[in-house]
Amino acid sequence: IQNQTFCLQHFLNISTNEQSRTPGMDAQDKHEEAGNQTADHGESSPNLPVTKQEENSDKMGSKGRVAGGSFFQALNNGSDSESQERGGSLKEVDFDLPLTLTEIIHQDGHEYILLKFADGDKENPFNWSGARKAFITILLCLMTLFIGLATTSYSSGIDSMCDDLGVSSELGQLGLFCFNMACALAPLFLAPFCELVGRRVVYVGAYALFVIVFIGLALGKNIATILVMRVFQGLFGCVGTILVGGTFSDIYRPDARAVPMACFSYVAILGTVGAPIYAGFIDETIGWRWIEGIQGLSNLPLLAIIALGLRETRGGVTLHKRAKQLRNSTGDDRYRAAMDLEAKDIKEMLHNSSVKAVHMLVTEPVVFAFGLWIAFAWFVTFLFLSVIPITFEEKHGFGEGVAGLPYISLCIGVTIGFAANFLQIRKYKAIMLSNDRKILPESRLYGAMFGAGFLPVGLFIYSFTQYGYLPWIAPTLALAPIAFGIFFIFESTYSFTSDCYGENSSSAIAGQGLMRNTLGGVAPLFASQFFHNMGSQWAGLLLAIFGTLLTFIPFVMFKYGHVLRNRSKLAKSQLGGDVQKEKTGLYTGPFL
């Protein structure tokens, strides 16, 4: 009653003096009123409402910091008062531990102490030096290049291998199918193991087995051995396609990811189209077995460097190790990393990586459209492993080794596409720095709208310049725009899908990879019959028309992509405006 009487008297005093105060005092009056309200409740801070004060008090009480050894001494030697105000009290442990933030949380009825990286933590992959990030990027791009070379170099020795083993060339073509189908299916089941053990173990283990498989390919005595080895090679080699993008997400923030991803797309295509340049000469001079033998030997130095120099890039694995050390040292079993709390049952993880990937492919228009587009591009790539020999060996009379030289034109086209993509990157950064526009997934499509149309243009030109009586240079030059367009299809598919689906992008890309590698695998099985029976010109024309229709995909998505995302539960979860921008560096709100 006394408190109520005091408040009433105070209110009357304010009311009687209100007219004598200047307008500029209104803000101060409100501040004082808020202060008196909190004073009545006995709060320590007179400037905050009760609920806010309690909320801040609870947050400060749940947060803390822990460090040990030389790291703790370094903190004591410096001024830590400001950090203590922001991060809570500091706890010391008896082993070397970099400063780590802690927060008490509750989940499923249990209390945990969640570990997070402190600002500037050098073990946080995002804070690694530019030189270390560049080193990792180069290693992974080289690995992807070598895996791509192994994918298609096999095709150059198929005829001599089949003659040596006494089987039909169609049976030999199954080696390309086996490799691609393994690459299509393996990501659906391999991804969960990366979440459990980290990326480094998978990289080193899979790449080592990939190199060992070359022994079986070089020494195989029958076609069954060769085909089984190709399955294993595709199984272990798919790490170059499913993990590299995620690794770049581990170490590069979204606004710095464009160049590494462009490099990855470049070497993935370059390796695939570049192998026949040298493989034909090897087969012609020393035999098909040495195609595999030389490649196996050339992979050994890179394997050694990766095994010794590649560090774990998932920050969650580092925090997991710290949590384990803290549990063992302190006896407190509450210490956990985020990945420990998010860990799911292996069956659920396999379901998400396989069933979810297929489900997204057939139910998400964005995933299916770009999956069909990139699958067509991969289909054309592997189709031309048979088409180019038909053009230059059968119609122009080139030898096996010389007939592989037109693939140089494909390499040049990919290289020009890679260089031109920096215009897309510059455009993207300009939008990012603009105050009038927001970064959207559609901002990734400018390059695709410009460059992807070169694929059907190149197919049209190639179709009607491959006559034997025309100069060989004409179809050779037509290969460059084909590769130029394929590069932009790859680049836009990966970047646009990743931006649209965020944490669900791995499943989306795995579904697209299933379609892409399946079509790439079946292409060589009927390529020769397709071009011989239909006629090279009309078969090429049919491909060009289909490619032209698919070229409208980036234009449609640029205009209506926001509508499709808004209708999708998985993509709509990424619509976060400024909150999303703060978390990921990207806006994914409706297109403006």
N, C-alpha and C positions, 0 to 999 in steps of 0.2 A: 504493500500500500504506500509505503514511504517512497519507494522508487517511482511509482506512478505519479504521486503528488509532485515529486521533484521534476519529472519530465513535463507535467502540465504547467508548472510554474515557469520552467525554462522556455516552453513554447510560447506562453503569454508574453514573456519578456521580449522574445524575438519579434513577436507580432507588433508590440507597441513601439519598438524601435525601428521597424522595417522601413517606415517612410523617411526616417532621418538618414538612412544609409544611401550611399551612392550606388548606381547600377553596377559599377565595377566590382562591388563586394559580393555579388550573387554567388560566384563560384566559391568564395571563401566561406559563405554561410553554409552552403551545401557540404563543404568539407568538414566544418565544425559540427554540423548535425550528425554526420556519419560518425565522427569521432565520439560524440556523446552517446550514441547508441551502443557503440562497442564498449565504452567505458562502463556502462551499466551492466555489461555481462562479464566484466572482469578480465578482458583480453589484454594481452601484453602490448599489442600494437594498436594505437588509437586510429590508424588511418585506413584500416581495412574492415569490411563487413565481417561478421562472425563466420559465415560459411566459407568465404575466401581464405580467411586466416587459418581456419581449421584445415582446409584443403592444402594450403601451402605447408602447414606444419606437418601434415601427414606425409607429403611428398618428401620433405627434407628428412623426415625420420626414416623413410624407406630407402633413401639413397645413401651411398657411401663410396669409399675408394679403398683400394688395397694395393700395396706394393711391398717389395722386399729386396734385401741385399743392397747392392750399389745403387739401384734405382730409388730405394727409399732414402738413402743418404743424400742423393742428389736433390731430392725434394726438400729435405731438411735444411740443406745448405742454401737453398733459394727461399724467396718469399712465397709462402704457401697460403696466406690468409685469403686472398681473392679466390684461389682455386677451392679452398675449403668452403667458402660461402656458396659457390656454385655447385660443388659436387659432394658435399657432406664430409663427415669425419674420415680421417685416414687411418687405416689399420696396417700394421707391419707383420710380415711373415718371415720365416727364417730361411728363405731361399731367394735367389735372384728372380724377381718378377716385375716386369714393367708396370707402371701405373695403370690400373684397370678399374673401370667404374663398376659399381655394384648397385643392384636395386632389388629389394624384397618384393616378390610377387606371389600370388596365390593361383594355383591351377589344379583343378580336379581334387580339391580338398587338401592339397599339400602346399607347404610353404617352400619357396626356392629363393636362392640368391642368384639373380641373373647377372652374368658378366657382359660388359660391353667395352669396346675400345675407347680409350680417352683421346681427346683431340691431340693430333700430332704423334700418335703412337707409330713408331717406325715399323712395327710388325703388322700393322694394318695394310693389306695390299694396296688400298687406295692411296696410301701415303708413301709407297715405294718411290725411289728416284726414277726420273725419266729414263736413265740409262738401263736400270734393271728391267723396267717395263719393256723397253725397246728390245733388250736381249731376249726376254721371254717371247715377245711377239715374233722375232726373227726365227727362233727355234721352232715354234709351232707352225709358222708359215713354211719353213723348210720341210718339216715333217709332212705337212699337207701336200706339198709339192711332190715329194718322193712317193707318197701313197697314190697320188694321182697318176704319176708316171707308171707305176706298177699296174694300175687299172687297165690301161690301154696298150702298153707295150706288148702284152701277151698277144694282141690281135695280129701283130706283124709276123709272128712265127707260126700262126695256125696252120697254114698250108703245108709247110715243111714238117711240122710236128705230126700232122695227120698222116702224111706219107710215111714218116718214120715209124709210127705206131700202127699203121695199117687200118685206119678208121676213116669215116667220111668227114668232110669239112664241116658239115652241119653238127656233128657230134663235137668237133673241136670248138665250134662257136658257143657251145654250152658253157665253156669256161668263163666267157664274159657274162652270161646270164647268171651263173652261180655266184660270181663275185658281187654283182649288183643286187641280187636278191638277198645275200647275206648282209649287205650294207643297208638294205631296206628294212629288214626284220630286226637286226641286232639292236638298233637304237631303242626299239620299243621295250627291250628288257635290260639293256646295259645301263641306262640312265640312273635307275635307283641305286645301283652299287656305287656310283660316283657320290651320291648323297651320303652313303654310309661310310666310305673309306677315304673320300677326298679324291682330287683329280690327279695328283702326282702318281699315286700308286697305279691308277688305271692307265695313265699315259705310258709310264715306263714298262709296266707289265705287258700291255697290249702291243706296244711297238716292238718290244723284244720278241714276242711270239710272231709278230708280223715278219720280222727279219728272218727268224728261224724257218718259216714256211718256204722261203726261197730255196732252201736245201732240197725239200721234197719236190718242188717244181723243176729244179735243175736236174735231179737224178731220177725222176719218176720213170718207171718202165712200162706203164700202161695208162690208158686214158682215164681209168677209174681213179688212179692215184692223182693224176693231174686235176681232175674235177674236184676231188675232195680237198686237195690243197688250195684250190681257188676259193672254195667255200670258207676255209679257215682264214685265208688271206683277206677276204672281204669282211669276215667277222672281226678280225683284229684291226684291220685297216680303217674301219668305220669311225674310230676315235677321232680321226682327222676331220670328220664332218659333223660330229655331234657334240664334241666337247670344246672345240676351239672358241666358238662364239660365246659359250658360257664362261670360259676362262677370261676372255676379254671383258666380260661384264664384271668379273671378280676384281679386276685391277684398274679398269678405266671407268670413270664416271660417264653418264650418258652423253654429255656434251663433248667428250673427247674420244668417243668410241667409233666415229665414222671412218677415220683413216685406217685403224687396225682392221676393221671389218671389210673395208675395201681391199686391203692387202690380202686378206684371207680369201675373198671371192676370186681375186685375180689369180693367185697361185693354184687354187682348186681347179679352175678352168684351164689355166696354162699347162699344168701337169697332164691333164686329161687329153688335151689336143696336141701336146708337144712330143709325146713319147714316140710316135711313128717316125719322127724325123731321123732318129738314130737307130731305132730298133730294126728297121728294114735293112740297114747296112750290116748290122751285127748278124742278123739271120742269113744274109747273103754271103757273108765271108766266113764266119766261124760256127754258124749253126744256131738253132732256136734255143738250145739249152743255155747258151751263154748269155742270151737276153736276160734270163732269170738270174744266172750266176753273177754277172756284172752288177746288176741292180742290187742283189743281196749284199755284195761286198761294198758297194758305194753307200749303203745305208748304215754300215757298222760305225763309222766315225760319228755320225749324227746321233746314233743310239747312245754311244758313250758320253757325248756331251749332254744329252738330255738326262741320262741317268745321274750324272754328277752335278749338273748345273741347274736343273729345273727345280724350283721350290714350289711348295704347296701354295696355291693361289686362293683357295677358299678361306676367307677370314674366319668363318665359323669353325674350321678345323683347328686353327690356332687358339681360339677361345675355348674350344673343347679340351685341348691339352692343358690350358691354364686351369680350367675347372677341375680336371682330374688331379693336377698337382696340389691344388688347394684342398681338395677333399682328403688326399693322402697326408698332407702336412698338418692340417688343422683338426682332422677328425670330424669336421662339419660336413655332413653329406648333402647339404642344401645347395652347394655351389654347382651351377649349371650354365652351359652356353645355350644360346637360342636354338641351335640345331638339336640339342639334346631334348628340349621340350617339344620341338616340332617333329621329332622322329616318329615315323608312323610304322605300323606293321608292314613287313616286307610284302605281304600279299596285297595290301592296300596300295603300296608304292608301285608294284608291278601292274596293278589294275589302272592306276592313274597314268602310267607311262605307255601302256599298250591300248587298253580299251578306250581310254579318254582320247588318245591321239586319233584313233579311227573314228570315234564319235564326233570329234571336232571337224574332222575332214569331211564328213557327210552331212553335218548339220550347220556348220558355220560357212556362210557364203564367201566371206573374205578368205578363209583358209582354203576352201575348195577352188576358188577362182585363181588365186595365186599358185596353189598347188598344181592345177592343170597347166598353167602358163609355164612354170619352171619345169614341169614334167615334159612338156612339148619341147622345150629348149634342150633338155637332156636327151630326149628321144632323137632329136636332130643330130646332136653331137655324136652319139654312138652309131646312128645310121650312117654318118659320113665316114666312119671307119671302114665301111664296105663300099660306099659310093665313090670315094676318091680313088681307090684302086681300079674300080670299073672305068672311071673317066680317063685316068692317066696310063694305066697298064694296058687295058683292052683297046681303048680308042686312040691313044697317042703312042702306044708301043714303048712306054718307059719301062726300065728295069725296076725290080722291087725296091732297091735302095733309093734311086732317083725319084720314084713315084711317091716316096714319103716326103720329099722336099716341099710340095705345095702346102703341107701342114704349117710351114713357116708363115704363110699368109694368115692362117688362123691365129697363130701366136702374135703376129703384128696387130691384128684386129683387137684381140683381147687387151694388148698393151695400150693401144690408143683409147680403148674404152676405159681402162683404169685411169689414164691421164685425164680424160674428159670428165670423169666422175668428180674430180676436184672442183669443177664448176658447180656440181650439185652440193658438195660440201660447203662451198663458199656461200651459196644461196641459203642453205640451211642455217649457217651461222649468222647471216645477215638478218634472217627472220628472228633468230634467237635474241639478237641485240636490239631489235626494233621495239619501240614502245607502243606501236600501233597494232602489232600482230602477235599472235600466240603460236608457240610451237605445237603442231599437230602431227599425227601420223601421216596425213596427206602431204606434209612438207617434205617427205622423203621421196615423192613421186615425180618431181620435176625432171630428174635425169631419165627415169623410165619413159615418161611421155615423149622425151626428145630422142632417146637412144634406141629403145626397143624396136621401133619401126624399121630399123636397119636390117633386122633378121629376115622378115619377108622380102624386103628389097633385094638382099643378097641372094635369097633363094630363087627369086624371079630371074635375076641375071644369070646365076649358075645354071638354071634349068635350060636356058636357050643359048648358052655359049659352050656347052660341053660336047658339041659335035666334033668328030675327029678331024674334019677339014678346016676347022677354025683354029687360030693360034692357041697354044696351051696357056698363054698368059691370061687370056680372058677369063676362063673359069677359076684360075688361080687368084686373080684379083677379086673375084666375086666372093671368095671365102672370107676376106677380111671384114666386110660389113656383117656377115653372118655371126662371126665371133664377137664383133663389137656389140651387136644387139643382145647376144646371149649374156654378156657380162652385165648389162643393165637389168636384164630380167632377174639374174641371180641377186644382184645387189638390192634391188627394190623389194624383192620377195622377202628376204631375210630381215631387212630393216623395217619394212612396213608391218610385217607380221609381229615382230618383237614389240614395236611401239603400240600396236593395237591390243595385244593380249597380255602384256606385262609378265606376271609370274606364271601365266598359262601358256606363254609363247613356246616353251620347250615342247609341250605336247603338240601344239599346233605345227611347229616345224618338223617334229617327228612324223606327224601324219602326212605332211607335204613330202618329206623324204621317202616315205613308203611309196607314194605315187610316182615320184621322180625316178627312183632307182628301179622300180618295177618296169616302167616304160623304157628306161635306158637298158635294162637287161634283155627285154624281148626284142628290141630293135634289130640287133645283128642277126637274129634267128631267121628273119624273112627279108632282110634288106636286099640281098642279091636277087631273090625271086621277084620282089616288088618292083625293082628298077628294070630288070630284064623283061618281065612279062608285060608290065604296063608301058614301058618305054621311059627312058631316063628323063626326057623332057616333060612328059605328062605327070610322071610321079613327082618330079620336083615342083611342077606347077600346083599340084594338089597340096603339097606341103606349104607352098607360099600362100595359097588362099587361106588355109587354116591358120597359118601364122598371122595373116592380116586381121582376121576376125579376133584373135586373142590379143592383138595390140590395143584394142579398145579398152581392155581391162583397167589399166592405170587411169585412163580418162574418166571412166565410169566411177572408179573408186575415189578419184579426186573430187568429183561432184557429189556423190551420194555415199561416200564411205562413212560419214558421221551418222547417217540414217541407219545403216546396217549395224554399226557399233551400238547404237542406242537400242536396237531391237535384240541384241545378243546379251545374254546374262553374263557370259564370260568376258566379253569386251566391255560391257557397260560397267563392270566392276572397276575398270580403270579410269572411269570418268571422274576426275577429282579436282579439276581447276587448279587453284592456287595451292591446295593441300597436296595434290599430286605433283605439282611443280617442285614443291619443297622436298618431297621424298625422292623423286626420281630425276628431276631436272627437265621433265617434259610435261607439257600440257596435253591432255587428251580429251578435252571438252568438245562440245559440238563445234563443227566447222563454222567459222565466221567469215 
